[in-house]
Amino acid sequence: TTAGDNPVDDTSSAAGKVLNLTGHLDDLKQKTGISTTAIQELDFASKQFGLTFDTVSQATALMSRYLIEGNKSTVGALNDLGLSIDNIKSMKPDVAFQEIGKAIAEVPDPMKRSQLAMELFGRSGAQLLPVLTSDLEALRKKAHESGNVISEDLIKRGDARHTLQEGYQGRLIRCRGILGLLLLDPALGGQSKRFRV
């Protein structure tokens, strides 16, 4: 039987991929402060334009830094868009990204849109323009409708399982190492208390 013909192997492989994905999503949540649901929605939206969530997360992180530092260009861009700096600061990163996108989409001059996007999100701002000026709300909804969003609860359980699995794998590797040492030098068996798995 080939690997592709074995349903047990296929199921195990699929389960492993899901566990890795849930672990990755939870890691991104910790790094960005964006919920796993919003991460998946924005990733789906970004992929419609040949981008990924990584571009969005880097851009929003840069914008947050600019706002904290009081960067004049960033503050000026928000003022030009008629957005309140305090309001943007108080929003979750994904919500702020969407609100800024709506404001930029209303700017009639394409050159001005590009300039504002770069002042707010750095060099990747121009690259993100198609995402920013799209109907993000509709795309985020479509991500759910197309089955591209895993629930927060499933991600939490999957991440816990993934962490547990990594722990087991680490112990297994240590066990193999210890057994290898004992095979090479049986005298070490009397010092087994020194080895912790």
Salt bridges, closest charged atoms under 4 A:
GLU41 OE1 - ARG140 NE 2.68
GLU41 OE2 - HIS144 NE2 2.62
ASP43 OD2 - LYS47 NZ 3.02
GLU69 OE2 - ARG65 NE 3.49
ASP80 OD2 - LYS112 NZ 3.69
ASP94 OD2 - ARG140 NH2 2.86
GLU99 OE2 - LYS102 NZ 3.48
ASP153 OD2 - ARG157 NH2 3.24
GLU166 OE2 - HIS162 NE2 3.73
